[in-house]
Amino acid sequence: MSTELPPQIQHQLAQLQQIQQQAQAIFGQRTQVEMMLRETERALEELEKLDKNAVIYKAIGELLIKSEKSATQVELEEKKETLELRLKTLEKQEKRIQKRFQELQEQLRPLLRKEGEKKGS
Amino acid sequence: MVEKKMSEEELRNIIAQLQQYQSRAEAYQQQLALIGISISGCENAMQVLDRLEDVKASREMLVPIGAGSYMHATITSDRILMGLGAGVSAEKSVDEARQSLAERKDQLSKMFERLSKDLDEIHKEMQKLQLRASQYR
């Protein structure tokens, strides 16, 4: 079907597809960051419930290293902040790309309609 | 009554929507499979804790090291090391660990139920769109 379309429309359609792929990639990243953030928050909640002198281990690769509760909490809080910042950036990127997708779709719609009418007549 | 004929553009829109729903459904299915694995993991760990009480008398055991091979080991502590997420683990008593695992399994089961419902909704929407698309001539 697309081979019958003028090159300009074909180009815009390819652009639209590219934007859709970018949007999907950003969506995937956002989902991953959201999951990591949720996991960090849950770990912080669990740590909060533990005694001050609880025995804590931190994973470094395959190794588990003994650590202190307070130091681990500080580290997780920092990780949480970084993830929140990354999430905000990804959300902004996602909105921008969705807007661009809609704009391009709006531009293409009348052109495709015209092409359809030409073909029909 | 004369039915309004569907335009090619409308059909294209339906196909695009169907593709979006399809990729969303696949993402949900993947997530459901992962949650299912986590639920089984909780159940396995709970079973081990239950059975561990029976073997306390003889503290010698065999630990699997893969490929059907085992190493002799001895339990030296009653404390259980439990992952809290984000690469952090904490020592807990058997009872505390059992309770945490039960809570975790409960949360995961609720999440599984919610996602299954959402997936059903997606499938329903897809069926509606497929029906509309089949009316195109």
Boltz contact constraints between the chains, C-beta under 6 A:
constraints:
  - contact:
      token1: [A, 39]
      token2: [B, 85]
      max_distance: 6.0
  - contact:
      token1: [A, 39]
      token2: [B, 86]
      max_distance: 6.0
  - contact:
      token1: [A, 40]
      token2: [B, 86]
      max_distance: 6.0
  - contact:
      token1: [A, 42]
      token2: [B, 85]
      max_distance: 6.0
  - contact:
      token1: [A, 43]
      token2: [B, 84]
      max_distance: 6.0
  - contact:
      token1: [A, 43]
      token2: [B, 85]
      max_distance: 6.0
  - contact:
      token1: [A, 43]
      token2: [B, 86]
      max_distance: 6.0
  - contact:
      token1: [A, 43]
      token2: [B, 88]
      max_distance: 6.0
  - contact:
      token1: [A, 46]
      token2: [B, 84]
      max_distance: 6.0
  - contact:
      token1: [A, 50]
      token2: [B, 90]
      max_distance: 6.0
  - contact:
      token1: [A, 54]
      token2: [B, 90]
      max_distance: 6.0
  - contact:
      token1: [A, 55]
      token2: [B, 91]
      max_distance: 6.0
  - contact:
      token1: [A, 56]
      token2: [B, 90]
      max_distance: 6.0
  - contact:
      token1: [A, 57]
      token2: [B, 89]
      max_distance: 6.0
  - contact:
      token1: [A, 58]
      token2: [B, 88]
      max_distance: 6.0
  - contact:
      token1: [A, 59]
      token2: [B, 87]
      max_distance: 6.0
  - contact:
      token1: [A, 72]
      token2: [B, 88]
      max_distance: 6.0
  - contact:
      token1: [A, 113]
      token2: [B, 9]
      max_distance: 6.0
  - contact:
      token1: [A, 116]
      token2: [B, 8]
      max_distance: 6.0
